Amino acid sequence: MERFKKTYQQGTIDVIEIWVDTQTGVNYVFHRNGNAAGFTPLLDKEGKPVVTS
């Protein structure tokens, strides 16, 4: 089983994806625009990581 699973994708050039860590349940946001990209935990309104069970 792979460690990360993509659960959402939007866009083709300006891409936003949601990935879930299958071991911890923590959700991450991946954003790519051209040659620049970033991968960071998805946080709720209280600043805590979003966790999928």
C-alpha positions as CSV (number, residue, x, y, z in Angstrom):
1,M,0.0,0.0,0.0
2,E,1.3,3.5,-0.9
3,R,1.9,6.0,1.9
4,F,0.0,8.9,0.3
5,K,-3.3,8.7,-1.6
6,K,-4.6,11.6,-3.7
7,T,-8.3,12.3,-2.8
8,Y,-8.9,15.6,-4.8
9,Q,-7.5,17.4,-7.8
10,Q,-8.5,20.7,-9.5
11,G,-6.9,22.4,-12.5
12,T,-4.3,21.6,-15.1
13,I,-1.8,24.5,-15.1
14,D,-2.6,25.9,-11.7
15,V,-3.1,22.6,-9.8
16,I,-4.4,22.1,-6.3
17,E,-4.6,18.5,-4.9
18,I,-5.5,17.0,-1.5
19,W,-3.4,14.0,-0.4
20,V,-4.0,11.8,2.7
21,D,-1.2,10.1,4.6
22,T,-2.6,6.5,4.8
23,Q,-0.6,5.8,8.0
24,T,-1.5,8.9,10.0
25,G,-4.7,10.2,8.3
26,V,-3.3,13.7,8.0
27,N,-4.5,15.7,4.9
28,Y,-2.0,17.7,2.9
29,V,-2.5,20.4,0.2
30,F,-0.3,20.3,-2.9
31,H,-0.2,23.4,-5.1
32,R,1.7,23.6,-8.4
33,N,1.8,26.6,-10.8
34,G,4.4,26.3,-13.6
35,N,7.7,25.3,-12.1
36,A,6.8,26.2,-8.5
37,A,5.2,23.8,-6.1
38,G,4.4,23.3,-2.4
39,F,3.2,20.5,-0.1
40,T,1.8,21.5,3.4
41,P,-0.6,20.1,6.0
42,L,-4.2,21.1,5.6
43,L,-5.3,23.0,8.7
44,D,-8.8,23.5,10.2
45,K,-10.0,26.9,11.4
46,E,-8.3,26.3,14.8
47,G,-4.9,25.6,13.2
48,K,-4.9,21.9,13.8
49,P,-4.2,19.4,11.0
50,V,-7.3,17.9,9.2
51,V,-7.3,14.1,9.9
52,T,-9.2,11.5,7.9
53,S,-10.0,8.3,9.7
